[in-house]
Amino acid sequence: MVVVESLSSCELVDDMKYVYNYRMLKDKLMLATEGDTIEVQTYGIEVERQDISNGVLVGVERDCIKNISPHRHKVHNLLKLLFNNSVSPVHLVDILGEYVDEYVTDYNEALDKIATN
């Protein structure tokens, strides 16, 4: 898995500093079709929040959804949605769940495209 895009933001609440990191990940996924296996490039998202108190890292929350879509632009748009709304890793699946369910058909399209080439 490789990080291909990263966005960061910072939030101060009282004496606590929260650093949010939103990363687009690129990987390969092996898909089986009619007795054959095809490698498809895929993108996912990782969200991390670092809790810093008086300059000391006191906690880290992280969550990831792999294999959201083979279409980079779709995952990029989701990454921006998370970043623009300061979504915590705790809520990553809640926010992206419906998108991920919808984008699963992108893999069928990718397989169809490979099969016709």
C-alpha positions in Angstrom: 0.0 0.0 0.0 1.3 3.4 -1.0 0.2 6.9 0.1 -0.6 8.9 -3.0 -2.2 12.0 -1.5 -2.2 13.4 2.0 -4.1 16.3 3.6 -3.6 17.6 7.2 -5.4 19.9 9.5 -5.0 21.0 13.1 -7.6 21.9 15.8 -7.0 23.4 19.2 -9.4 22.7 22.0 -8.4 24.1 25.4 -4.9 22.7 26.1 -5.3 19.8 23.6 -4.1 19.9 20.0 -5.7 17.5 17.5 -3.8 16.8 14.3 -5.9 15.1 11.6 -4.2 13.3 8.7 -6.3 12.1 5.7 -4.5 9.8 3.3 -5.4 8.3 -0.1 -3.9 4.9 -0.4 -3.1 3.0 -3.6 -2.9 -0.8 -3.7 -3.6 -3.7 -6.0 -6.5 -6.1 -5.7 -6.7 -9.6 -7.2 -10.1 -10.3 -8.7 -11.3 -13.7 -9.9 -13.3 -14.0 -13.1 -14.3 -17.1 -15.0 -11.3 -19.1 -13.9 -8.8 -16.3 -14.3 -7.4 -13.8 -11.8 -6.9 -10.2 -12.8 -5.0 -7.5 -10.9 -6.8 -4.2 -10.5 -5.4 -1.0 -9.1 -7.5 0.2 -6.2 -7.7 3.2 -3.9 -8.7 3.5 -0.2 -8.6 6.1 2.6 -6.9 6.2 6.0 -7.8 8.8 8.6 -5.6 9.4 11.7 -6.0 11.8 14.6 -3.1 12.5 16.9 -3.9 14.0 20.4 -1.1 16.2 21.6 -1.1 17.8 25.1 1.7 20.2 26.0 3.8 19.0 23.1 3.5 15.3 24.1 1.6 12.8 21.9 -0.9 11.3 24.3 -3.2 9.3 21.9 -3.7 8.2 18.3 -6.9 7.1 16.6 -6.7 5.6 13.2 -9.1 3.8 10.8 -8.9 2.8 7.2 -11.1 1.6 4.4 -9.2 -0.2 1.7 -10.4 -0.9 -1.8 -13.1 1.8 -2.1 -12.8 2.1 -5.9 -10.4 1.7 -8.8 -11.3 5.3 -9.8 -8.9 7.7 -8.2 -11.1 10.8 -8.7 -14.0 9.2 -6.8 -11.7 8.4 -3.8 -10.1 11.9 -4.0 -13.6 13.5 -3.7 -14.3 11.4 -0.6 -10.9 12.4 0.8 -11.8 16.1 0.3 -15.3 15.5 1.9 -13.6 14.0 5.0 -11.0 16.8 5.2 -13.4 19.7 4.7 -15.7 18.4 7.4 -12.9 17.4 9.9 -14.2 13.9 10.1 -12.7 11.8 12.9 -11.4 8.3 12.3 -14.1 7.1 14.7 -16.7 8.2 12.2 -14.9 7.2 9.0 -17.1 4.1 8.3 -20.3 5.9 9.3 -19.7 8.7 6.8 -18.3 6.7 3.9 -20.3 3.5 4.3 -23.0 4.3 1.6 -20.4 5.5 -0.9 -18.3 2.4 -0.4 -21.4 0.2 -1.0 -22.3 2.2 -4.1 -18.7 2.1 -5.5 -18.3 -1.7 -5.3 -19.8 -1.8 -8.8 -16.8 0.1 -10.1 -14.8 -3.1 -9.9 -17.3 -4.9 -12.2 -16.8 -2.0 -14.7 -13.1 -2.3 -14.4 -13.2 -6.1 -15.1 -15.5 -5.5 -18.1 -13.1 -2.9 -19.4 -10.2 -5.3 -19.1 -12.1 -8.1 -20.7 -12.9 -6.1 -23.7 -9.4 -4.9 -24.3 
